[in-house]
Amino acid sequence: MKGHRLLFENLIDINPRTGIIKMNHRRMALMSVDALGILRRDLINALSFRRAKHFLLRYGWACGENDAKTIEKLFKWDSEKELILAGPSLHTLEGIANVDPDHLQIESHQFYFSGYWRQSFEAEEHIKHYQLHDESVCWILMGYASGYLTTVWQEEIIAYEQTCKGKGDSKCYFVAENYDENKKVHQELYKYFHTENISSEMDRDYKELLKEKKYLLKANDIQQTLFEMHVNDRKLTTITDYVAGNLCCSMIVEEKSLPEPLAVSYFNEEDSNIYNEWLKDKRETNVNDKYVTTFELKNENNNFGKLILITNYKPSTEEERSIATILPVFTVYMHYEQSIIETTSNKKEQLLNSLLEADYDEEAIKRQSSILKIDFQKDNRVIVIKTEPSNKLFEILQLIQATYPSGEAFIKKNKLLFIIDELKNQESLQYFLSSLQKNIERAFKNIKIYIGAGTTVDELFKIADSYKKGERVSEFLSIIHPFNSSYATSEQVGPIMLMLNHTNVDELVAYYKSTIGDIIEYDEKNDANFIITLKKYLDYNGNLNQTSKELHLSIPGLRYRLEKIESLTDANIKTGRGRFDLQMAIDIYLTVQVINQQNKLIGTE
């Protein structure tokens, strides 16, 4: 008998009187594909995709195994190959799929068989009820082919789909081959085919469902408590401590743009070291025999950060699902906090704009500052931060608010304004600005920062003056240091502050370079100090005796230097206008040099 010559009427014995259908004395039943599709759908809905897949693979295996035993005894086969090909023919006759063999190779103990499953009822029914899936869905067919071929070949054969219409491929293409324990797809299917029996597997699944229900009920209780805590305006640290305590693990909440966590709750001291070690390579999930699991905190439009768990064991799928039900509370909290920051920042910006534009009611401003909890009755200073590029201002704002909670920070005109209490002295202010610059640079790579500190003001209605000066300083820094971050105070640029307020910064830099640029270049090339000579000469109003004594030079030596200086500049050092131009140029130049030296020092710290 040849496999392709199987006919339905030769296989099936139908008794219309009793309503019994048999194949080789085994009772059969005809069943609607729609009914099978509904059964398949209900299994998936009741058990989950994974468990339904297991059940249907085992069901297909049993069908294939029984058909192989039956068909082998029913006819005398020309060869083992014909008995193998009878399986696809039988599958086609049963209406499961139109099996179109492609390649069959059998020799010794090597087996390879491939082909097409056309019009697979499983792919059609799956798409009808669930649309496309992320893996192959012809589970009964895979089980049937594996069971049939294993029975006929008498060695373990695994049949699987390389492509499947149920996951969006153009066709269902199967491969059946000897079991290879090194192939992942073989391992997975072999596990399904060789559990002891369906009932014991269902029993295990039932226990897993009970376990999952337990986790979900616990997660639901935690979630309910978390919402109550959120409504009662509890801090994020309190919420984190509560969840970590209930889950008996360490928990860290990270905001994506901040260098430090928003909240931390360590179950033991060791986990602090585990977290720091994990930060070196965030792809690791196992650190010193501890497990680090991360969950994204996001909604449709924004990714706010991560929730990180450190546990003594790898969380089960059920535990991860229960934790996932808690994530919305943290996401809502972070979204709420971000909205508050944005709203408060907008209100503060409106208040400051009113002050800057002199369009306000004094009592209304005082009332608004009280509502916004801004204390302008003490000495304050405005720090203006300009960045290149400027697309990280909001993240920098969050960093500053988290790192320096006592200050008031907000965004205005593509710059960040930071109002701080007046510090004890210039040395303290310089240290603060240096730390601020380094904190921003650590958190944000490839960004240039220009920090200008305005003057100190003693009341609310003078804050605009501090802001304007800080802004001019930051603009000045961005011109003189286009490739490096920098900071300075309005006191440092005091000699040229008036010009900064009324002159374009580019023009100032161009002015000093055109006036004394050749002198500066001569000093650098010849290791001279003509700029200092000129400054002292101007300081003593052109008095040669006082200047020569200050510089420890002879009068002829001083005259020689001045003649050389005159040859290097167009300004006349003997006239009042010429001396004024030179004095202003030197003041601008020396201010730039002080800031340059300051930047060199911060770079070596």
C-alpha positions, 0 to 999 in steps of 0.5 A: 500500500502506498501512502498517497492512495489512502481513500476516506471510504477505505478507511472509515466504516460508518454504521448509519443505524447505530451512528457509530464511525470506526477506523480499524475497530476504533471509534471515531467522531466527526466534529465541526472546525468551528466547534474545535475553534471554540473549544480551543478558544475556551481552553486558552481563556481558561488556562492561559496560552502556555497551558492551553498550548501544553494541553493541545500539543499533548492532545495532538500527540495522542491523536497522532500516536493512535492513528499511527498504530491503527493505520499500520495494522490496517494495510500492508505497506510497501515500505517504511517510507510509505507508512511515513507518508500515510501520516500526511495523507491521513491528516489531510483526509481528516480535514485538519490541514492539507499536508504538502510534503516538501523533503523527506530523508531517512537513512539509518537513524537519521530522520528529516521531513519537511513540508507545508501545512496549507489551510491549517484549521488551527491557524485560521481559528486562532486568527479568528479569535485572537488575531496574530500571535507572537509564536507558532500556533498550530499546536495540535498539528505539531503534536500530531506529527510528532506523535505519529512519526515517533511511533512509526520511526520508533525513535524520538521525532520532534515536529515544529513550525519554522513559519506559521500564518498564525504569527503573520508568516505567509505560510505554515512550514513544518520540520520534523527531525531527530530529537536534539537536546541542544536545540531550544525548540526541541527541548521545549516541545519534548518537555510538553510531550513527556510529562507523565499525564495531562491530569497531573500537569493540570493539577500542577497548573491548578496549584500554580493558579492558586499560587498566582491568585495568592500573589495577586490578592496580596498585590491587590491589598498592597495596591489599595494601601498604596492608593490610600497613602498617595491620596493622603500625600505620603512621601515616596520614601514612605511608600517605598518602605511599605512595599519593600517591607511587604515583599521582603526585598530591597527596593530602589526608585530611579528617576530617569534624568537624576543621578541619585535614586528618588527613594531607597529602602534596603532590606539589609546593608549588603543590598546597598553594595549590590546596587552600587555594583549593579550600577556598573553594568545595568545589564546584569541580573545576578550580582553576588548571588543576588537577583536584580529585577527592573520594571519600567515606570511609564505611561503612553507618553512618558518614561519616568524611570525604573523600579528596581528590586534586589532579592535573594532568589529570582522572582517567579513569573507570578511574582513579577505579574503581581509586582506589575500591578503595583507599578501604576501607583509609582507611575501615577506618583511620579507623573503627579510630582512632575506635573506639580513641578511643571505647574509650580515652575510656570507660576514662579516664572509668571511671578518673576516675569511680572517683576521683570516687566514692572507690571504687577500689584505689590500686594498681589506679588507678596500674596503669590510668593507666600502661596508659592512658599518663596521667602524673599524677605531675606538676602537672596541671589539669582543664579542663571544657568545657560546650557548648550544644547538647551534640550536638557533644561527640564532634567537639569531642573529636576536634578537641582530641585532634588540636590538643593531642595532649599533653593528655588529653581525654575525655567525662563527663556531657555535658561534655568534660574536658581534663587539661593540664600546669600552665602557667607562670603565669596569663597563659599559662593565660589565653592557652591558654584563649582559643586553645582557645575560638577554635579550637572556635568556628572549627570549630563555628558556632552553638555556645556554649562555657563553659570552666572551668579547675580548680585545679592538683593535684600528684598523681593522687588530687587530680584530682577536686578540680580537676575539681569546681572546673572543672565549677562554673566552667563551670556558673557561666559558662553562667548569667552568659553564656547567650548568649555563649561564655566561659572563666574559671579557678578562681583568677578566681572564688576569692572565691566558689569556696566558695559555688560548691561548695555553692550553686546558681549561679542562686541566687548570681547572683540573690543579688547582683542582689537585694542590689546590683542597684539600685546597679549600675543607678544607676551605669550610668544616672548614670555613678556609681561607688557600687559602688566606694565601697561596696567601699572602705568595706567593705574598711576595715571602715566607717572613714570617714577611711581610705575618704575618703582612698582615694577622695579625698572629703570626709567629708560627701561620703562620708556623702552617698554612703553614705546614697544607697547605703543607700536603694538596698539593703535591706542595713544597711551599719552591721551586721555581717550587712548588711556581710557580705551586701554584701561577698559580693554585690560579690565575685560581681558583680566576678567576673562583671565581670572575666569580662565584660571578658575576653570583650570582649577576646577578641571584639576579637582 
